[in-house]
Amino acid sequence: RVEDLKTRQRAHADHVREIHDEGAGLSYGERLKRMISAYGPLALGFHFGVEACVTGCFYVAIKYGLDVTSLLQFFHDCTGIDTSKTLSPGSSTLVIAYALTGVLTGVPRTIFTVVATPAIARKLGW
């Protein structure tokens, strides 16, 4: 049974390498789709785990006095993206933290997932 499992793991690793090599010239969105098909729960778990950590960090920062309005204004000045409708007055700290996570870190988190998941999978022997 152990040999059968190792054979399956090797076959899966070969398949993943093949998918990864074919996807070198693709967009990040297409690479993410291929990664989810290859790594499945590992990629999704990593992506949402990072999202939970970032949301928690924003939550703590807001609780300790982060000026959200000036942060969003700075983001708007740097990128030109309209963030005026991101928050509504009276929102809870957790809702504000989640909104900041989505607005400020959505694309970087996706890129981080695409880049880091294959390395994590190799380290875990996926």
N, C-alpha and C positions, 0 to 999 in steps of 0.2 A: 504494500500500500504506500509506503514511503517513496519507493522508486516511481510509482505511478503519479504521485503528487509532484515529485520533482520534475518528471517528464512534462506534466501539464504546465508547471511554472515556467520551464524553459520555452515551451511552445508559445505561451502567452508573452513572455519577454521578447521572443523573436518577432511576434506579431506587432507588439508595441513599437519596437525599433523600426520596423518596416513602415508603420503608419507615421512615425515621427519623421523619418527620412523623406517620405513623400511630401510632407507638409511644410517644407522649409520656406517656400515662397508664398504661403497663404496668409490671409489677414489674421489678426488675433482672434476675431470672432470664429472664423472657420477652424483655426487651430484649437480653440477652446472646445468646439463641438467634437473634434476628433479626439481630444484629450479625454473628454467625458466618456466617449465610447470606448476608449482604451483603458482608462483608469477608473471610471465610474465613481464609486463611493469615495475613493481616496481624494480625487480632485474636488468633488463637491464638499466633502468634509473639511478639506483644507481651506477652500474658499470661504465657506460659512464660518469656520473657526477663526479665520483672520478677521472677518466682518464682526464677529462677536467681540474680539479683542479690541478692535478699533472703536466700536461703539462704547465699550466699557471705558476706554481711555477718554473719549469725548465726554462721557457722563461724569467721570471724576473731575475732568478739567472744568466743566460747566459748574459743578458743585463747588469748586474752589475758586470761582470767580472769572472764568474765561469770558471775555467780552465778545459774544457771538455776533453782534451787529457789526463791529469793526472787523472781525474775521471774515464775514461774508462780503463786506465792502472791499477788503483787501483782495479777496478771491476775484471779485467782479473787476477790480482795477487791473489785475494781472491777466485775466483770461478773456474778459469781455462778456462772460456768460451772466445772464440776468439771474440773480439769486434773490430778488426782492420778494418773490412769492414762496420761498422755501419755508419760512416760519410764520406762524400766526400768533398774535398776542395771546398769552395765557396758556401756551403749550407746556406740557410737563417736561421735566428735564430729560427723561428717557426718549420722548418723542423728538425733542430737539437734537439729542445725541444721535439718534437713528437718522434723522434728516441730514445732519452734517456728514455722517458716514456715507450716505448715498451720494450726496452732492460733491463732496470734496475728494472721496477716495474710490469711487466706483471703477473708473478706468484703471488707475494704478493697481487696485486689488486684482482685477482680471489679468492684467499683464503679469503681476507677481505669481498668480496661480499658474498661468501658462508656463512660466519660466521655472518655477520651483517644483511643481508636481513630479516631473520625470526624475529629478534628482532624489526626491523623497522616496519615490517608488523604487528606484535602484537601491537606495540605502536600506529600505525595508525588505528587499528581495521580492518585490511584487512581480 
